[in-house]
């Protein structure tokens, strides 16, 4: 892996006397997990512990104990979220070093036991302490930690470390796994919460490399359409999935997508995916308001009354569950042959992209194996967008295949602005901080929206970052927008009231023209016509849309 430390006139890495470095025990290049030791001044912070074998954390402890220092691998442990590749070593870590303090978000502390399904939940000790979100907490003298929701999974956080001396503050942000877009059960990371933090070092995941993905809703629609087509062709659908996150997202998609709502269809949930659903039910107050509202009207997961029915699959049912078309969600490690039996119908096995799930293609029943994309991490543009919003001196890429991380580190837009690192495991990365670092100019901000085409009507959905901006009210105060091509780009321009009142320089009487003031669907200066692009918007009386229908009170 490359470690780009090429000289640049924008950096002055003058030594400041404070030691700042990162030693990665493992970086999730394959499936070894993530475990990083950050040293900042006198403090040693272990970020995540996703290694199954924690023997490497014992090295050097005997030597440090002889010097009289603490015989612990770190002073404190901070967990980004509860997925196995970030947390499966925590139980072994706690047993080996019971005095080592471990912290995480409150939701993560509740989800952690799912990493050890073979253990009795009641016998698993209290592994870590819960920290509040968006609240700076001084864990040790001069060391403050603050957690920010990062999307990806309930309870997942980005971790901000701040070490303050008499001379200055040093800030390190670790993203864990992050996702900028909203998903069914998790709200995305909010860039505005992190912008302006003056971060010196950013440790960021690069799971998807420089890949560019379609909008999340488009991904969901494509998957739902494929499942719908399979059911129509009398196939059953088998979805092997991790226990936490993707499994529950798939269930919510199947329960709420128009292809399946009200349909006489059984959705069976097996193994630890079912346990993950039970855990989510305990977290309902922490889930997005839209999910809580859904749960007020019907059960979030288990429901045999509302169609499609969602049921737990018992072991004895596996051999017969595919007799009629149905959908089965099971563990990513399950033996899929237990479902695709000779006496069942044909199966479509759908495996998620970027998740290594072993599929044995020799089954008793006819099977088709395909992949789908339902992203849980930000893509390349999302990754660079976060970096440019933070503008750190150093960027460390972890979590991703070496090829994908190499794609990110070779981006000129990053190489020309930041010190780029992508270390292998057991490779110390020194992170000198320059007092006179010149912040690179912020790139132009791009926002992600959604465009839907239905026959001759095109709907453009804009993100809240635009619609909540005060400038939007001035931009679209009439409710009418002009769209025109400019080369390969489409340019939107709001039409002002002055333009509408003075078209061609002529004044006109409202009663004489087709406009919102004479439309039968305008009430209280709001459009009530579902067929209109202005539906439910506040309109000016001089406005107009193609769905105009003259009011009977204005007809002669």
Buried (B, 14 or more C-beta within 10 A) or exposed (E): BBBBBEEBEBBBBEEBEBBBBBBBBBBBBEEBBBBBBBBBBEBBBBBBBBBEEBEBBEEEBEEEEEEEEBBBBBBBBBBBBBBBBBBBBBBBBBEBBEEBBBBBBBBBBBBBBBBBEEEEEEEBEEBBEBBEBEEEEEBBEBBBBBBBBBBBBBBBBBBBBBBBEEEEEBBBBBBBBBBBBBBBBBBBBBBEEBBEBEBBBBBBBBBBBBBEBEBBEBBBBBBBEBBBEBBEEEBBBBBBBBBBBBBBBBBBBBBBBEBBEEBEBBBBBBBBBBBBBEBBBEBEEBBBEEBEEBBEEEBBBBBEEEBBBBBBBEEEBBBEBBEEBBBBBBBBEBEBBBBBBEEBBBBBBBBBEBBEBEEEEEBEBEBEBEEBBBBBBBBBBBBBBBBBBBBBBBBBBBBBBBEBBBBBBBBEEBBEBBBBBBBEBEBEBEBBBBEEBEEBEEBEEEEBEBEEEEEEEEEEEBBEBEEEEEEBEEBBBBBBEEEEEEEEEEEEEBBBBEBBEEBEEEEEEEEEEEBBBBBBBBEEBBBBBEEBBBBEBBBBBBBBBEBBBEEEEBEE
